[in-house]
Protein backbone atom coordinates (compact mmCIF):
# COMPACT_ATOMS: atom_id res chain seq x y z
CA UNK A 1 0.00 0.00 0.00
CA UNK A 2 2.83 2.43 0.82
CA UNK A 3 4.34 1.68 -2.61
CA UNK A 4 1.06 2.71 -4.25
CA UNK A 5 0.96 5.99 -2.31
CA UNK A 6 4.62 6.66 -3.17
CA UNK A 7 3.86 6.07 -6.86
CA UNK A 8 0.88 8.40 -6.54
CA UNK A 9 3.12 11.09 -5.07
CA UNK A 10 5.68 10.75 -7.87
CA UNK A 11 2.89 10.73 -10.45
CA UNK A 12 1.51 13.99 -9.07
CA UNK A 13 4.92 15.64 -9.23
CA UNK A 14 5.07 14.86 -12.95
CA UNK A 15 1.41 15.84 -13.44
CA UNK A 16 1.94 19.23 -11.82
CA UNK A 17 5.04 19.82 -13.91
CA UNK A 18 3.22 18.76 -17.09
CA UNK A 19 0.27 21.05 -16.44
CA UNK A 20 2.09 24.13 -15.14
CA UNK A 21 5.81 23.74 -15.88
CA UNK A 22 5.50 25.29 -19.33
CA UNK A 23 4.49 28.56 -17.65
CA UNK A 24 7.88 28.66 -15.91
CA UNK A 25 10.19 27.00 -18.42
CA UNK A 26 8.59 27.65 -21.83
CA UNK A 27 6.68 30.89 -21.32
CA UNK A 28 8.05 32.40 -24.54
CA UNK A 29 7.93 29.19 -26.58
CA UNK A 30 5.28 28.53 -29.21
CA UNK A 31 2.14 26.79 -28.01
CA UNK A 32 2.94 23.58 -29.87
CA UNK A 33 6.22 23.26 -27.94
CA UNK A 34 4.43 23.77 -24.63
CA UNK A 35 1.92 21.08 -25.62
CA UNK A 36 4.68 18.62 -26.56
CA UNK A 37 6.48 19.43 -23.30
CA UNK A 38 3.29 18.67 -21.35
CA UNK A 39 2.58 15.45 -23.26
CA UNK A 40 6.11 14.14 -22.78
CA UNK A 41 5.92 14.69 -19.04
CA UNK A 42 2.37 13.33 -18.89
CA UNK A 43 3.68 10.05 -20.28
CA UNK A 44 5.93 9.80 -17.23
CA UNK A 45 2.99 10.72 -15.01
CA UNK A 46 0.89 7.89 -16.44
CA UNK A 47 3.80 5.49 -15.97
CA UNK A 48 3.47 6.02 -12.22
CA UNK A 49 -0.29 6.63 -11.95
CA UNK A 50 -1.45 3.44 -13.66
CA UNK A 51 0.57 1.12 -11.38
CA UNK A 52 -0.52 3.14 -8.34
CA UNK A 53 -4.22 2.81 -9.13
CA UNK A 54 -3.86 -0.87 -9.93
CA UNK A 55 -2.17 -1.50 -6.60
CA UNK A 56 -4.84 0.45 -4.72
CA UNK A 57 -7.58 -1.46 -6.56
CA UNK A 58 -5.90 -4.75 -5.56
CA UNK A 59 -6.05 -3.56 -1.95
CA UNK A 60 -9.80 -3.10 -2.31
CA UNK A 61 -9.98 0.68 -2.67
CA UNK A 62 -13.04 2.02 -4.46
CA UNK A 63 -12.80 4.52 -7.31
CA UNK A 64 -14.07 7.23 -4.99
CA UNK A 65 -11.39 6.47 -2.42
CA UNK A 66 -8.72 6.54 -5.09
CA UNK A 67 -9.95 9.84 -6.53
CA UNK A 68 -10.22 11.64 -3.18
CA UNK A 69 -6.76 10.37 -2.22
CA UNK A 70 -5.49 11.63 -5.58
CA UNK A 71 -6.90 15.09 -4.85
CA UNK A 72 -5.26 15.21 -1.42
CA UNK A 73 -1.91 14.21 -2.88
CA UNK A 74 -2.37 16.77 -5.66
CA UNK A 75 -2.81 19.55 -3.11
CA UNK A 76 0.16 18.30 -1.09
CA UNK A 77 2.32 18.45 -4.22
CA UNK A 78 0.86 21.59 -5.78
CA UNK A 79 1.18 23.98 -2.84
CA UNK A 80 4.96 23.53 -2.40
CA UNK A 81 5.37 23.58 -6.19
CA UNK A 82 3.50 26.88 -6.36
CA UNK A 83 5.38 28.44 -3.43
CA UNK A 84 8.93 27.31 -4.20
CA UNK A 85 9.02 27.08 -8.01
CA UNK A 86 6.62 29.89 -8.89
CA UNK A 87 7.33 32.06 -5.83
CA UNK A 88 3.63 32.49 -5.09
CA UNK A 89 2.74 33.58 -1.55
CA UNK A 90 1.20 31.08 0.84
CA UNK A 91 -2.41 31.82 1.73
CA UNK A 92 -4.29 30.53 4.72
CA UNK A 93 -7.03 29.52 2.28
CA UNK A 94 -4.80 26.64 1.15
CA UNK A 95 -4.91 25.28 4.67
CA UNK A 96 -8.71 25.56 4.73
CA UNK A 97 -8.93 23.82 1.36
CA UNK A 98 -6.74 21.04 2.74
CA UNK A 99 -9.01 20.68 5.76
CA UNK A 100 -12.02 20.42 3.45
CA UNK A 101 -10.24 17.63 1.57
CA UNK A 102 -9.61 15.85 4.86
CA UNK A 103 -13.36 15.99 5.38
CA UNK A 104 -13.75 14.35 1.98
CA UNK A 105 -11.29 11.66 3.02
CA UNK A 106 -13.30 11.01 6.17
CA UNK A 107 -16.58 10.62 4.32
CA UNK A 108 -15.24 8.47 1.50
CA UNK A 109 -13.39 6.10 3.85
CA UNK A 110 -15.78 5.95 6.82
CA UNK A 111 -17.91 3.15 5.39
CA UNK A 112 -14.88 1.10 4.27
SULSUL-V816828 format. One record per pair of residues at least 4 apart in sequence whose ideal C-beta (glycine too) atoms are under 6 Angstrom apart, sorted by the first residue. I is the first residue (numbers start at 1). J is the second residue. If there is no record, write none. Layout:
i=(I	I)
j=(J	J)
//
This chain:
i=(1	4	4	4	7	7	7	8	8	9	10	11	11	11	11	12	12	12	13	14	14	14	15	16	16	16	16	17	17	18	18	18	18	21	22	22	22	23	26	26	26	29	29	38	45	46	53	56	56	61	61	64	65	68	68	68	71	72	74	75	78	79	80	81	82	82	83	83	105	106)
j=(59	52	55	56	48	51	52	52	73	73	48	45	48	49	52	73	74	77	77	41	44	45	45	20	77	78	81	21	41	38	41	42	45	25	26	34	37	27	33	34	37	33	34	42	49	50	66	61	66	65	66	108	108	104	105	108	101	101	78	98	82	94	84	85	86	88	88	90	109	110)
//
